[in-house]
Amino acid sequence: MKKGVSFLVTVALMALASSLASASDPENAVFVNGKFCKNPNLTKAEDFFYSGTQHSPYGQNPPHTHPRATEILTVLEGTLLVGFVTSNPDNRLFTKVLNKGDVLVFPIGLIHFQFNIGHTNAVAIAGLSRQNPGVITIANAAFGSDPAIDPDFLARASQLDKNVVKNLQSRFWYDNN
């Protein structure tokens, strides 16, 4: 039974990893079922290569969501604390410590995160169920929007002092990984 589960996980990862292939040359592109694809005659091994995401000790992938995709995460090295939050009204938090070889699925559209709780680097590989999954980093969207959301409104909605909101809005939110 364990062998069968390992085989299924491997097949699922390979299927999801195929969505990581890029089609970046519109001059030599082809369309398959109306979707933009790289011309197979110009494809090379590097088009299918992905080395994984590295998290330094205590590094994080902050709370974010993929509105159009489910994500599967496999830990290749190290230890990650991962979690996701269900939707309203429960907003229930599910967390799990993942070690080398562990796999977790983040359901479509739910806020989720990864945090390296180890003293060494952690490496993980993620696959998404769609070519265009979208990504919304929660803090960036709330406090780094352009134009800014009214601080009075955000203070009431987040139950924070207005000066705290203004301070958060003044920070550089483009890349906080």
Sine and cosine of phi, psi and omega as CSV:
sin_phi,cos_phi,sin_psi,cos_psi,sin_omega,cos_omega
0.00,0.00,-0.70,0.71,-0.02,-1.00
-0.88,0.48,-0.61,0.80,0.03,-1.00
-0.89,0.45,-0.65,0.76,0.01,-1.00
-0.91,0.42,-0.64,0.77,0.03,-1.00
-0.91,0.42,-0.69,0.72,0.03,-1.00
-0.86,0.50,-0.67,0.74,0.01,-1.00
-0.89,0.46,-0.71,0.70,0.00,-1.00
-0.89,0.45,-0.65,0.76,0.04,-1.00
-0.89,0.45,-0.68,0.73,0.02,-1.00
-0.88,0.48,-0.72,0.70,0.01,-1.00
-0.89,0.45,-0.68,0.73,0.00,-1.00
-0.89,0.46,-0.68,0.74,0.02,-1.00
-0.90,0.43,-0.65,0.76,0.02,-1.00
-0.90,0.43,-0.64,0.77,0.02,-1.00
-0.91,0.42,-0.68,0.73,0.01,-1.00
-0.94,0.35,-0.61,0.80,0.00,-1.00
-0.89,0.45,-0.47,0.88,0.01,-1.00
-0.89,0.47,-0.38,0.92,0.04,-1.00
-0.96,0.27,-0.17,0.98,0.01,-1.00
-0.99,0.13,-0.21,0.98,0.02,-1.00
-0.89,0.45,0.65,-0.76,-0.07,-1.00
-0.95,-0.31,0.49,-0.87,0.07,-1.00
-0.84,-0.54,1.00,-0.08,-0.17,-0.98
-0.91,-0.41,0.07,1.00,-0.05,-1.00
-0.88,-0.47,1.00,0.02,-0.07,-1.00
-0.88,0.47,-0.40,0.92,0.01,-1.00
-0.90,0.44,-0.57,0.82,-0.08,-1.00
-0.91,-0.42,0.49,0.87,-0.08,-1.00
-1.00,0.06,0.35,-0.93,0.14,-0.99
-0.78,-0.62,0.31,-0.95,0.05,-1.00
-0.89,-0.45,0.76,-0.65,0.04,-1.00
-0.87,-0.50,0.87,-0.50,-0.07,-1.00
0.79,0.62,0.61,0.79,0.04,-1.00
0.98,0.18,0.04,1.00,-0.02,-1.00
-0.98,-0.21,0.64,-0.77,0.03,-1.00
-0.93,0.36,0.82,-0.57,0.01,-1.00
-0.71,-0.71,0.42,-0.91,0.08,-1.00
-0.97,0.25,0.62,-0.78,0.03,-1.00
-0.86,0.52,0.85,-0.52,-0.04,-1.00
-0.85,0.53,-0.46,0.89,0.01,-1.00
-0.95,0.33,-0.30,0.95,-0.02,-1.00
-0.96,-0.28,0.10,0.99,-0.05,-1.00
-0.97,0.24,0.61,-0.79,0.05,-1.00
-0.73,-0.68,0.24,-0.97,-0.09,-1.00
-0.83,0.56,-0.61,0.79,-0.03,-1.00
-0.87,0.49,-0.40,0.92,0.01,-1.00
-0.91,0.41,-0.31,0.95,-0.05,-1.00
-0.92,-0.38,0.12,0.99,-0.09,-1.00
-1.00,-0.06,0.70,-0.72,0.09,-1.00
-0.55,-0.83,0.85,-0.53,-0.12,-0.99
-1.00,0.01,-0.12,0.99,0.01,-1.00
0.98,-0.20,0.20,-0.98,0.01,-1.00
-0.98,-0.21,0.79,-0.62,-0.02,-1.00
-0.98,-0.18,0.75,-0.67,0.08,-1.00
-0.92,-0.38,0.89,-0.46,0.07,-1.00
-0.93,0.36,0.25,-0.97,0.00,-1.00
-0.80,0.61,0.78,-0.63,-0.03,-1.00
0.92,0.40,0.23,0.97,0.08,-1.00
-0.97,0.25,0.31,-0.95,-0.07,-1.00
-0.60,-0.80,0.38,-0.92,0.27,-0.96
-0.93,-0.37,0.97,-0.24,-0.20,-0.98
-0.90,0.43,0.24,-0.97,0.00,-1.00
-0.78,0.62,0.81,-0.59,-0.03,-1.00
-0.46,-0.89,0.11,-0.99,0.02,-1.00
-0.61,-0.79,0.44,-0.90,0.14,-0.99
-0.90,-0.43,0.98,-0.22,-0.11,-0.99
-0.92,0.39,-0.30,0.95,-0.06,-1.00
-0.86,-0.51,0.28,0.96,-0.08,-1.00
-0.41,-0.91,0.47,-0.88,0.20,-0.98
-1.00,-0.01,0.57,-0.82,0.00,-1.00
-0.88,-0.48,0.65,-0.76,0.12,-0.99
-0.88,-0.47,0.75,-0.66,-0.07,-1.00
-0.85,-0.52,0.77,-0.64,0.06,-1.00
-0.86,-0.51,0.79,-0.61,0.03,-1.00
-1.00,0.07,0.83,-0.56,0.02,-1.00
-1.00,-0.09,-0.55,0.84,0.03,-1.00
-0.52,-0.86,0.51,-0.86,0.14,-0.99
1.00,0.09,-0.28,-0.96,-0.07,-1.00
-0.70,-0.71,0.81,-0.59,0.02,-1.00
-0.85,-0.52,0.67,-0.74,0.24,-0.97
-1.00,-0.04,0.86,-0.51,-0.02,-1.00
-0.83,-0.55,0.36,-0.93,0.02,-1.00
-0.22,-0.98,0.26,-0.97,0.13,-0.99
-0.57,-0.82,0.35,-0.94,-0.04,-1.00
-0.89,-0.46,0.76,-0.65,0.04,-1.00
-0.94,0.33,0.17,-0.99,-0.05,-1.00
-0.99,0.17,0.14,-0.99,0.03,-1.00
-0.85,0.53,0.50,-0.86,0.09,1.00
-1.00,-0.04,-0.12,0.99,-0.10,-0.99
-0.97,0.25,-0.66,0.75,-0.06,-1.00
0.73,0.68,0.75,0.67,-0.05,-1.00
-0.99,0.14,0.76,-0.65,0.00,-1.00
-1.00,-0.02,0.78,-0.63,0.12,-0.99
-0.91,-0.42,0.81,-0.58,0.05,-1.00
-0.78,-0.62,0.38,-0.93,0.00,-1.00
-0.41,-0.91,0.64,-0.77,0.13,-0.99
-1.00,-0.01,0.84,-0.54,0.00,-1.00
-0.96,-0.29,0.70,-0.72,0.07,-1.00
-0.90,-0.43,0.06,-1.00,-0.01,-1.00
-0.74,0.67,0.80,-0.60,0.04,-1.00
1.00,-0.04,-0.21,0.98,0.00,-1.00
-0.98,0.20,0.51,-0.86,-0.04,-1.00
-0.77,-0.64,0.64,-0.77,0.07,-1.00
-0.67,-0.74,0.58,-0.82,0.05,-1.00
-0.95,-0.32,0.78,-0.63,0.11,-0.99
-0.99,-0.15,0.89,-0.46,-0.03,-1.00
-0.89,0.46,0.48,-0.88,-0.04,-1.00
-0.79,0.61,0.75,-0.66,0.13,-0.99
0.98,0.20,-0.11,0.99,-0.04,-1.00
-1.00,0.04,0.59,-0.81,0.05,-1.00
-0.91,0.40,0.75,-0.67,-0.01,-1.00
-0.56,-0.83,0.20,-0.98,-0.07,-1.00
-0.40,-0.91,0.25,-0.97,0.13,-0.99
-0.68,-0.73,0.63,-0.77,-0.01,-1.00
-0.62,-0.78,0.81,-0.58,0.02,-1.00
-0.98,0.19,0.95,-0.31,0.00,-1.00
-1.00,-0.06,0.04,1.00,-0.02,-1.00
-1.00,0.00,0.10,-0.99,0.00,-1.00
-1.00,-0.10,0.00,1.00,0.03,-1.00
-0.81,-0.59,0.16,-0.99,0.05,-1.00
-0.88,0.48,0.53,-0.85,0.13,-0.99
-0.88,-0.48,0.65,-0.76,0.02,-1.00
-0.84,-0.55,0.75,-0.66,0.02,-1.00
-0.70,-0.72,0.41,-0.91,0.09,-1.00
-0.84,-0.55,0.71,-0.71,-0.03,-1.00
-0.86,-0.51,0.59,-0.81,0.10,-1.00
-0.82,-0.58,0.59,-0.81,0.00,-1.00
-0.88,-0.47,0.53,-0.85,-0.14,-0.99
-0.99,0.17,-0.04,1.00,0.02,-1.00
-0.66,-0.76,0.42,-0.91,0.04,-1.00
-0.93,0.37,-0.54,0.84,-0.02,-1.00
-0.84,-0.55,0.97,0.22,-0.10,-0.99
-0.96,0.28,-0.37,0.93,-0.14,-0.99
0.95,0.32,0.42,-0.91,0.10,-1.00
-0.52,-0.85,0.71,-0.70,0.06,-1.00
-0.77,-0.63,0.93,-0.37,0.10,-0.99
-0.99,0.13,0.86,-0.52,-0.21,-0.98
-0.85,0.53,-0.80,0.61,-0.03,-1.00
-0.89,0.46,-0.66,0.75,0.02,-1.00
-0.87,0.50,-0.69,0.73,-0.04,-1.00
-0.92,0.39,-0.68,0.74,-0.06,-1.00
-0.97,0.25,-0.71,0.71,-0.13,-0.99
-0.96,-0.28,-0.16,0.99,-0.05,-1.00
-0.88,-0.48,0.32,0.95,-0.03,-1.00
-0.93,0.38,0.39,-0.92,0.01,-1.00
-0.74,-0.67,0.94,-0.33,0.04,1.00
-0.96,0.30,0.26,-0.96,-0.06,-1.00
-0.93,0.37,0.57,-0.82,0.15,-0.99
-0.94,0.33,0.62,-0.78,-0.02,-1.00
-0.79,0.61,0.82,-0.57,-0.05,-1.00
-0.89,0.46,-0.52,0.85,0.05,-1.00
-0.89,0.46,-0.70,0.71,0.01,-1.00
-0.90,0.44,-0.74,0.67,0.00,-1.00
-0.89,0.46,-0.60,0.80,0.02,-1.00
-0.88,0.48,-0.70,0.71,0.01,-1.00
-0.93,0.37,-0.70,0.72,-0.06,-1.00
-0.92,0.39,-0.58,0.82,-0.05,-1.00
-0.99,-0.16,-0.04,1.00,-0.02,-1.00
0.85,0.52,0.63,0.78,0.06,-1.00
-0.92,-0.39,0.39,-0.92,0.12,-0.99
-0.91,0.42,0.58,-0.81,-0.04,-1.00
-0.86,0.52,-0.58,0.81,0.02,-1.00
-0.92,0.39,-0.56,0.83,0.07,-1.00
-0.90,0.43,-0.69,0.72,0.03,-1.00
-0.87,0.49,-0.73,0.69,0.00,-1.00
-0.88,0.48,-0.63,0.78,0.04,-1.00
-0.89,0.46,-0.71,0.70,0.03,-1.00
-0.89,0.46,-0.65,0.76,0.00,-1.00
-0.92,0.39,-0.42,0.91,-0.04,-1.00
-0.99,0.15,-0.22,0.98,-0.03,-1.00
-0.98,0.21,0.37,-0.93,0.05,-1.00
-0.99,0.14,0.92,-0.38,-0.12,-0.99
-0.96,-0.28,0.12,0.99,-0.12,-0.99
-0.88,0.48,-0.72,0.69,-0.04,-1.00
-0.62,-0.78,0.99,-0.11,-0.04,-1.00
-0.95,-0.32,0.46,0.89,0.02,-1.00
-0.96,0.29,0.00,0.00,0.00,0.00
